[in-house]
Amino acid sequence: MKTFTLNNGAEIPQVGFGTYSIPEEDCISCVRDALSVGYRLIDTAQTYGNEHLIGKAIKTSEVPRSDVFIISKVWISNYGYDRTMSSIEESLRSLGTDYIDLMLLHEPYCDRYGAYRALEDACKAGKLRSIGVSNFYPDHYVDLVYNFDIVPAANEIEMHPFTQREQDFKYADEFGTRLISWSPFASGERDIFHNPVLCEVASRHGKSVGQVILRWLNQRGAVIIPKSVRRSRMEENFDIFGFSLTDEDMKEISTLETGEYINGDHHDPEEVRSYILDED
């Protein structure tokens, strides 16, 4: 498995397996399938409600825990130093492991400062190998960087051909943070798999549109975490290293940028309100 190097020297697989919204009854078998296909990065979160299933899947697979890179995320109801510390312990128990490879703050809301201080201390104690953030826009991210000792190792954000995040790359590159793309296929919106530009690029390379999207993200330097419950699609999503997109391909795909978010705007006051009120 090809890897990227994080800012603390840790190696993270370039392609991971996402587990958001996988039905509970399918989660263990899907993760085991992904591991058998060759995935070595599994992405989960406290709010997904499946950390315990991820732990069981890894434990009952043929892949040693030491070979699996686990990402999880602290939910905003667990923000604040003490709550975050307690939630980290709960995640460790649920996953059945004594360390988590990368723990992220899931959203930029509520007491993110107290929560990140807890991540720093848990990292220094060896319970977390790396720490970072998720859904932090450049202003959220820069604010955090200048107020803590440990620069986030990663920022997991919505990123796909319609939302390309050039500004996020600018600041992440400046401070050495690796971007991770969630929803690399834009949740299937805007008929992405039949987009004429993507279809043309895919035709030139004899690959699927999905493979072209993942390869495009990979060549930009992003970690990618596609999700599927079908083994054949897992295999397809994993098979992106046998070809390279040309500069012209990359330029054509760059024209698809819309400047809009498909899965929610984390600067929208009503969206922020909905997150906060959901936790009351």
C-alpha positions in Angstrom: 0.0 0.0 0.0 1.3 3.4 -1.0 1.5 5.9 1.9 1.9 9.6 2.6 4.1 10.9 5.4 2.3 13.0 8.0 4.0 16.0 9.7 4.9 13.9 12.7 6.7 11.2 10.6 3.8 8.7 10.7 2.9 6.9 7.5 -0.8 7.0 6.4 -2.2 4.9 3.6 -3.1 6.9 0.5 -6.4 5.0 0.1 -8.7 4.2 3.0 -12.1 2.6 3.5 -15.0 4.9 4.8 -17.6 3.4 7.1 -20.2 6.2 7.5 -23.8 5.0 7.2 -22.9 1.4 6.5 -25.8 -0.7 7.9 -24.9 -2.1 11.2 -25.6 -5.7 10.1 -23.1 -5.3 7.2 -20.4 -3.3 8.9 -18.2 -6.2 10.2 -18.3 -8.1 6.9 -17.7 -5.0 4.8 -14.6 -4.0 6.9 -13.3 -7.5 6.7 -13.8 -7.5 2.9 -12.0 -4.2 2.6 -9.0 -5.5 4.6 -8.9 -8.7 2.5 -8.9 -6.5 -0.7 -5.8 -4.6 0.7 -7.1 -1.6 2.5 -5.1 -0.7 5.5 -6.8 2.5 6.6 -10.3 2.4 8.2 -12.2 5.6 8.8 -14.8 5.8 11.6 -16.1 8.2 14.2 -17.9 8.3 17.5 -21.1 9.6 15.9 -21.1 6.7 13.3 -22.0 4.4 16.2 -19.8 1.6 14.8 -16.5 1.8 16.5 -17.2 -1.4 18.3 -18.0 -3.1 15.0 -14.8 -1.8 13.5 -12.9 -3.2 16.4 -14.5 -6.7 16.0 -13.9 -6.7 12.3 -10.2 -6.0 12.7 -9.8 -8.4 15.5 -11.4 -11.3 13.6 -9.6 -10.5 10.3 -6.3 -12.0 9.3 -4.6 -8.6 9.3 -2.6 -7.7 12.5 -3.8 -4.6 14.3 -0.4 -3.1 13.9 -0.9 -3.1 10.1 -4.2 -1.2 10.2 -4.4 2.6 10.4 -7.5 3.6 12.3 -9.0 7.1 12.1 -11.8 8.1 14.5 -13.3 11.4 15.4 -14.6 13.1 18.7 -18.1 14.3 18.4 -19.1 17.9 19.5 -21.2 16.6 22.5 -17.9 15.3 23.9 -16.0 18.6 23.4 -14.3 20.3 26.4 -11.2 18.9 28.0 -12.6 16.4 30.5 -15.4 15.2 28.2 -13.0 14.7 25.3 -10.6 12.8 27.5 -13.4 10.5 28.7 -14.6 10.0 25.1 -11.1 9.0 23.9 -11.0 6.3 26.6 -14.5 5.1 25.4 -13.3 5.0 21.8 -10.3 3.0 22.8 -12.5 0.5 24.6 -15.0 0.3 21.7 -12.3 -0.3 19.2 -10.5 -2.8 21.4 -7.2 -1.2 21.0 -4.7 0.7 23.3 -4.0 3.4 20.7 -5.7 5.2 17.8 -3.6 6.1 14.8 -5.3 9.4 14.1 -8.0 11.1 16.2 -9.8 14.1 14.8 -12.2 16.8 16.1 -15.3 16.1 14.0 -16.6 19.7 13.6 -15.3 23.2 14.3 -18.1 24.0 16.8 -18.5 24.2 20.6 -15.4 24.0 22.8 -12.9 22.9 20.2 -10.1 24.5 22.1 -10.6 22.4 25.3 -11.2 19.3 23.1 -7.9 19.9 21.1 -6.0 20.3 24.3 -7.2 16.9 25.4 -6.1 15.5 22.0 -2.7 17.0 22.6 -2.3 15.4 26.0 -3.6 12.0 24.9 -1.1 12.2 22.0 1.7 13.0 24.4 0.6 10.0 26.5 0.7 7.6 23.6 -3.0 6.9 23.4 -3.2 8.7 20.1 -0.4 8.4 17.5 -1.5 11.5 15.6 -4.2 14.2 16.0 -6.1 16.5 13.7 -9.4 18.0 12.7 -12.3 17.5 10.3 -14.5 19.9 8.5 -12.3 22.9 9.6 -12.3 25.6 6.9 -9.1 27.6 6.5 -10.0 30.3 9.1 -10.9 27.6 11.7 -7.7 25.7 10.8 -5.3 28.7 11.0 -6.8 29.8 14.3 -6.1 26.4 15.7 -2.6 26.2 14.4 -1.5 29.4 16.1 -3.0 28.4 19.5 -1.6 25.0 20.1 1.8 23.1 20.2 0.8 20.3 17.9 -0.1 21.3 14.3 -2.9 19.1 13.1 -1.6 16.1 11.2 -4.7 16.0 9.0 -7.9 17.8 8.1 -10.7 15.6 6.8 -13.0 17.6 4.5 -15.6 17.4 1.8 -13.5 17.3 -1.4 -14.4 16.2 -5.0 -14.4 17.6 -8.5 -17.2 20.1 -7.7 -15.6 21.3 -4.5 -11.8 21.3 -5.0 -10.6 23.2 -1.9 -7.7 25.1 -3.4 -7.5 27.5 -0.4 -7.5 24.6 2.0 -4.5 23.1 0.2 -2.7 26.4 0.4 -2.8 26.6 4.1 -2.5 22.9 4.7 0.7 22.9 2.6 2.1 25.9 4.5 1.8 24.2 7.9 2.4 20.6 6.8 -1.1 19.2 7.3 -2.4 16.4 5.1 -5.9 16.8 3.6 -8.3 13.8 3.6 -11.2 13.7 1.2 -14.5 12.5 2.5 -17.3 12.2 0.0 -14.9 11.9 -2.9 -17.8 11.1 -5.3 -19.9 14.1 -4.1 -22.4 11.6 -2.6 -23.4 10.8 -6.2 -24.9 14.3 -6.7 -25.0 16.3 -9.9 -24.9 13.0 -11.9 -21.2 12.9 -11.2 -20.7 9.5 -12.7 -22.0 10.7 -16.1 -20.3 14.0 -16.1 -19.0 14.6 -19.7 -15.6 15.8 -18.7 -15.0 12.9 -16.3 -16.3 10.4 -18.8 -14.0 11.7 -21.5 -10.9 11.4 -19.2 -12.0 8.0 -18.1 -12.5 6.8 -21.7 -8.9 8.0 -22.6 -7.5 5.9 -19.8 -9.8 2.9 -20.0 -10.9 3.4 -16.4 -14.1 4.1 -14.6 -15.2 7.6 -13.7 -14.8 6.6 -10.0 -11.2 5.6 -10.6 -10.4 8.8 -12.4 -11.9 10.9 -9.5 -9.9 9.0 -6.9 -6.7 9.2 -9.0 -7.2 12.9 -9.4 -7.5 13.4 -5.7 -4.5 11.2 -5.1 -2.3 13.1 -7.5 -3.3 16.3 -5.7 -1.8 14.8 -2.5 -5.1 14.0 -0.7 -5.8 10.8 1.3 -9.1 9.3 0.0 -11.7 7.3 1.9 -14.3 6.0 -0.6 -17.1 3.8 0.8 -18.9 0.8 -0.7 -20.7 -2.3 0.6 -19.9 -4.2 -2.6 -16.6 -6.0 -2.8 -16.3 -5.5 -6.5 -16.5 -1.7 -6.0 -14.0 -1.9 -3.1 -11.6 -3.5 -5.5 -12.2 -0.9 -8.2 -11.7 2.0 -5.8 -8.5 0.4 -4.6 -7.1 -0.1 -8.1 -6.0 3.5 -8.9 -2.2 3.2 -9.1 -1.8 1.5 -12.5 -2.3 4.8 -14.4 -1.6 8.5 -14.1 -3.6 11.5 -15.2 -1.8 13.9 -17.5 -1.4 17.6 -16.8 -4.1 18.2 -19.4 -6.4 15.7 -17.6 -5.9 17.5 -14.3 -6.6 20.9 -16.0 -9.8 19.7 -17.5 -11.1 18.3 -14.2 -10.2 21.6 -12.5 -12.9 23.3 -14.7 -15.6 21.4 -12.8 -15.1 23.6 -9.6 -18.3 25.2 -8.5 -17.2 26.9 -5.3 -20.2 25.3 -3.5 -20.6 22.6 -0.9 -22.9 19.7 -1.6 -23.0 18.2 1.9 -23.5 21.4 3.9 -21.7 24.7 4.5 -19.9 24.9 7.9 -20.1 28.7 7.7 -23.9 28.7 7.4 -25.4 30.1 10.7 -28.5 27.9 10.3 -26.4 24.8 9.9 -24.3 25.7 12.9 -27.5 26.3 14.9 -28.8 22.8 13.9 -25.6 21.1 15.1 -25.7 22.9 18.4 -29.4 22.4 19.1 -29.1 18.7 18.2 -26.7 18.4 21.2 -29.1 20.0 23.7 
